[in-house]
Amino acid sequence: MKSTEPLVDEFIAALVEAFPVEEIWYLDSSTAKECRLREAVNLVVIVSPGGEASMIEGKADALIREKFPGARVGIHAFPQSAMCQTPRPLLVKMAFSSGHHIFCR
């Protein structure tokens, strides 16, 4: 897969190796203005059932900051159940409607 950002493939590899990732969606902050994302590059990470999304989000963010100093990427983790939840969390909804599906296990 070739992505629009040069390091996205490396971010994906690092996240998939370290965490129970099921899917990753790429979301550009300019296409999801209502989400008020701070970073231009945002990865919406869907984690396996049983994975603590809130804990994984903090650890994934720390991992990316450590492996890729200066990288400006937002990591947003959600449990796999968020995909079927009604209503969906706004960030998940925006990823599905305006994002790019860049990884699926």
N, C-alpha and C positions, 0 to 999 in steps of 0.2 A: 504494500500500500504506500502510495506517495501522498503526503499530506501538505497542507498549505503552509504550515509552519515547520522550519527545519528540525526542531527538536521534538516534535510531537511523537514521532515513532520511538524515540528514546524514552520519553515520558511513559508511553504505553508499556514498553518492555519492562521498565523498572517497576511500575505499578502491578503488572500482571505477575511478575516474579515474586513480589513481596506480599501480596494480598489476595483474598478470594474474590477476584473480579470476574463478573459475568459479562458485563458490557461496559463500553465507554462511548460517550457521545461528546463530540467537539461542538462547543457553542461559542460563537463570537459575540462579544459584548455589544457590538453595534446592531446585531440582529435581535437582541433580547434586551432592549433598553428598559423595559418595565421591570426587569430583574435587578437593575442598578448594580451590575457586576463591576468590580474594581479593576480586574485584569482584562486585557484584550483577548487572551486565550483562556478558555475555561473548559475543564474536563468534567463532565457529569459521569460519575463512576457508580455503576450499579453493582452492589456486592451480593454474594451468595446468601441464601437464607442461613441464619445463624450468625452471620457476620455483623458485628456491631458497627453500623455505618458511621455513627458519630465519632467513635474511637478511631476507626479506620481513616476517616477524613483528616483528623489531626495528624496521625502518623504518616499518612500519604503526603500531606503537605510538607511535613518535616523532611521526609525522604527526598522529595523533589528539590527542596531548598538545599539539602546537603549534597546531593549528586550533581545538581545543576545550579551552582551559585549564580545569583543574579537573574535567574529565569523568572519571567513574569507570567505565571500561570496560576489560575484559580482551580482548586480541587474541591469538588462538591460531591460527597458520597451519599447514596441513598440505598435503602434495602431493596431487594428485588421486588418486594410486595408493593413498592411505590409505583411500579409500572402498571399495576392493575387497580390501584386505589382510585376511588371516586369520592371527591374530586382529586386529581393528581396534584402533587406539589407543583407550584408554578414553574420552578426551574426544570423539573422533569418534563412538564408539558411543553415548555419552550424548546427543550432539547429535542423532543420528538417532532415538533412541528417546524422548527427553524434550524436545528442543529444537523450535524453529520454523524452518522453511525460509523465509528472508526474501529471498534473492536467488539467481537462477540465470541464467547467461548464455545 
